[in-house]
Amino acid sequence: MIVHNGATVSFLQPYASLRAANVTSTREPIRVATPRRIPFHYVSTAGVAELTNLSSLREKSVAEHIPPTGASGYTTSKWASEVVLENASASYKIPVTVHRPSTVVEAAGKPDDVLPHDALGTLLRFSREVRAVPLPKKWTGCFDIVPVDQVAQHIVEEALLPSTGGIRYKHIAGSKKVSAQDLNKFVATQIQDPVEVMPMEDWIDRAKAHGLREDLSGWFLAVASKPRFLPSILMGSDL
């Protein structure tokens, strides 16, 4: 089998910068899989749900929902790879499973194990440090939190199942859903201490004093000023 993540994880870079690492890299293992129809497991993101304008996303294709101008480069690259794999599965009869993890956070016991370009992980890390969270007033819906070790376990379990042929979609969502307006409560449970809520600008000033990078500061300001709806991610058991 082939298990392919194929991703530079960055919410800061545009699609053009991510295309080679995140999309072209998906085409290469397809060539390996095609002659013997090797089962192909691709790790995408449940973030593609935000491209649909739906209140919830079932385990299905989102190929018809073309990313608009200005969409996240990372999410767009995952959408593009899904489409590449859908076409490959249809044309070459490769069995494909697309895994869509929701909001991935660090494993239990490793609260500071955050990648440099992981936006939410960085936000949570600095929120723990400064004991405050920003309030993105234009965000609605919920973050569906799932630890990275649970994501890995799910993918391994699915990969070991007998192949059924065709293409299927598997969502990996956690049991913890956190409202975009209630991040303070989530962080408070992590640090077992009260957490302030403040405007994004004030939070950034405080986080910068603890080492928040300038590029992430600008990104947080930009995304907080735009409306954002976080759809519900439905798993097979929810249907």
Secondary structure, DSSP 8 states (H G I E B T S, - for coil): -EEE------SSS-HHHHHIIIIIHHHHHHHHHTTTT--EEEE--GGGGGGTT-SEE-SS--TTS---TT--HHHHHHHHHHHHHHHHHHHH---EEEEEE-EEE--TT-TT---TT-HHHHHHHHHHHHTEEE--TTEEEEEEEEEHHHHHHHHHHHHTS---SSEEEEEE--SEEEETT-HHHHHHHHHTS--EEE-HHHHHHHHHTTT--HHHHHHHHHHHTS-EEE-EE--GGG-
